[in-house]
Structures are given as C-alpha cells and as structure tokens.
Amino acid sequence: MSFRTYCLDSARLLEATATHVSDARVEAAIDAMVAALTANKALLVCGNGGSASDAMHITGELVGRFLKERRALKAICLSSNPAVLTAWANDYSYETVFSRQVEAFGEPGGVLLGLSTSGNSMNVVKAFEEARRIGMTSIAMTGQGGGKLAAQADILLDVPSRSTPAIQQAHICLYHYLCEMVEARCAN
C-alpha cells in the first residue's frame, strides 16, 4: 500500500465517522463536559496504551490551552500516574486501576471520558460502572459498536471501524473537536 492510499483510506474513515457519529451525540458530549467544567466538577479521562496517551493529550489541552487563553479546566488523566497504576495493579487488580481513581476523584455532576478502541477494556468498563454508581455522566470513545462500554455509557462516540490504528486516528480528530468546542464555551 502506498502512503497516498493510506491517507485516502484515513480520509474515508473520517468521512464515515462524520456520518456515523451524529452531531446530536457529539453535542451531548460537549454539553455534558461544559456543564461539569463550568460547575467546577472534574472531567476524568482514561484509556490504555495509545488511548492512555490520548487521555493525557485531552487533559493537557484542557488544563493548559487548546486555541484560546483562558482559565485552566479541571481535567484529570487517570492513565498517567505510574505510582497509582502500578501499586494498585500489583496489590489488587489492573481491572480496577481506573475505578479506584473514579472513586477518589469522581463526584456527582462530573464526567468520565473513557477511550477504548475495542470498547472491551475491563478497567475502563469498571470505571464506567463506578461513575454510574457515583452519579457521573459517562462518555465512551470506541471503535464500531462500542463493545461492552456501549451498555455502560451515557453517550457513545463509536468510530465505524475495527482497526485500532484507524480508530485512534479518528479519535484524535474527534477529541480535538471536543476540546475546541468545550474551550470555546468555557472561555466566556
């Protein structure tokens, strides 16, 4: 496959994602994030592997800045503290490394944003279960169909693909849009 073909395939997936993930679902995610952040409730973000890096990227854009000078937003990455992750996983279970942190930092009215290309990462699924128990809104960014997260999420943003790298590429476009819109509405 040539680089040109690779890029064109990526562009076709972005076009399919723009059709599949409705404006209404994206707006619901933005509204939930803005409502939490303007009420000084935390936006918790988690994922594994490449999605962990995406979780860090999202929180970096919101705590720092995306396009506008503004106040810092209360976004916390659950994937980025190696002491918490490794101690809890070693002493208890890797399946509960995120739900334990949701228990610590989550609050009613807050939002949990979880990234999982398969939608089946058990530590993300368990975090969503804990978020629901607490009274948080949950937003899942996944691949096609949402996997197990589809049943747990209040808002599902599922990219119509089963290819991990392709899903991650579409996730970047999607979360950059979320960051831009959230920032615009929180900057005022």
N, C-alpha and C positions, 0 to 999 in steps of 0.2 A: 504494500500500500504506500502511496506517495504522501508527503506532508500535505499537499493540496487536498487529496481525498480525505485525509484525517480531519483537516479543518472544515471541509464541507460537510462531513458526517456530523461533526460537532455542531455546526450551524443548523443542520436539520433537526438535531435533538433539541436545541434551544427553541426552535420554531415549534416543535411538537410540545415542548414543555409550556410555552406561552399559551397554547391552545388547551392543553390538558389541565394545568393548574389554573383554575378560574380566577379572574380578578376578585370575585367575592371572597374566595378563600384567602387570597393574599391580603386583601383589605381587612379581613377579620384578624389575621395575624398582626398586621400593623396596628390596628385599633387596640388589641389586647396588650401589645408591647408598650404603646404610648400610654394607655391607661395606667399600667403598672408603674412605668418610669416617672410619669408626672405626679403620681401619688407617693413617690419615693419608695416604691416596692421593688424588690430585686428581680432582675431578669437573670435566671440561671441558665447556663448553656453547657451541654455536654456531648461527647462523642468519643469514639475510639479511633486510633490510627490516624489516617488522613482527616477523618472527621473531628478528631481531637484538635488537630491543627486548625481546622476551620472554626471550631468553637473558640479557640484562642484569638483567631483573626476577628471574629464577630465582636467579642468583648473588647478587644483592642480598639476597634473602630468606634465603639460606643463610649467607652471610658475616656478615650483620647478625643479624637475628632475624625469625622469622615470627610466632609467637604466644608463645614462651617465652624467658625469659632463659637463655642457655646459652653455651658456648664458640663461637667462630667456627668455621665449617666450611670446608674447603679447596675452594672452588668458584671456578673461573676462567672468565670470559667471554672467548671468542676473538673475539667480534664488536665489542669495544669499544675497541680501541687503534688510533686512526686512523693513528699513525705506522707501526705494523707493517703494517696493512692496505694503506695507500696506497703505502708504499715497496715492499713485496713485489709488489703487483699491478702497479705501474709497472715495476719492474725484471725481474720474472719472469712471473707469471701470476695472475690473480684466481682461477683454478680451484684454486690451491694455497695460498691465504692461510690456510686453516684447517689443512690437513695439515702445513704448515710449523710451525705452533704446536703441533699434536699431537706432532710430532717433538721440539719443545723442552720441552714440559711434561708429556707423557704418560709413563706408566710402567706396567709390568705390574701388574695388580690395580686400576688406575684405571678410570674410567668416562668415556665420551664420550656426551653427550646432544646430539643434533642435531635441530633443528626445520626442517622444510621442508614447506610446505603441499602442494606437488606431489610431494615425495619425489624430485625430479629435479635439485635444485641441485647442480651438479657439484663445487663447492667443499666441500659437506657430504659428498657421496659419496666424494670423495678423502680427506677427513678420516677417514671410517669405514674406508677401506682402510688408512690409516696406523695407525689404532687397532688394527685386527686384526693388523697386522704386529708391533706392539709387544706385544700380549697384553692389551689393554684390553677391557672389556665395552662394547658399543655399544647405545644406546637411541635409536630413531628415533621422533619425534613428527611425524606426517604427516597428509595427507588420505587419502581412500579408496584402499586397495590398497597404499599405501606407495611407489609409483613405483620408481625404481632403488634407493632405500635399503632396500626390503624384502629384497633379496637380500644386503645388506651388514650389516644389523642383527642383533644377537643377540636384541633384544626390540623388537617393532614395536607402537607405540601409534598406530593409524591411525583418525582420525575419519571416519565414513561420509558424507563429503560431498566435492564438488569445488569448492565456493565458498570462495575464500580468506578473506574476512571471517568466514564461518561457522566454518571450520576454526579460525581464530585465536581466536574466542570459546570454542570447546570446548577448545582448548589451554590457555587461561587457567584454566578450571575444573580440567582435568587436572593442570596443574603446580602449582596451589595445593594440590591434594590431595597430590601427591607431596611438596611442601615440608612440609606439615603432618605427614605420616607419618614422613618422614625426620627432621625435627626432633624429634618425639616419641621416636623410637628412639635418636637420637644424644644427647639431652639427659640421659640417665640415666648 
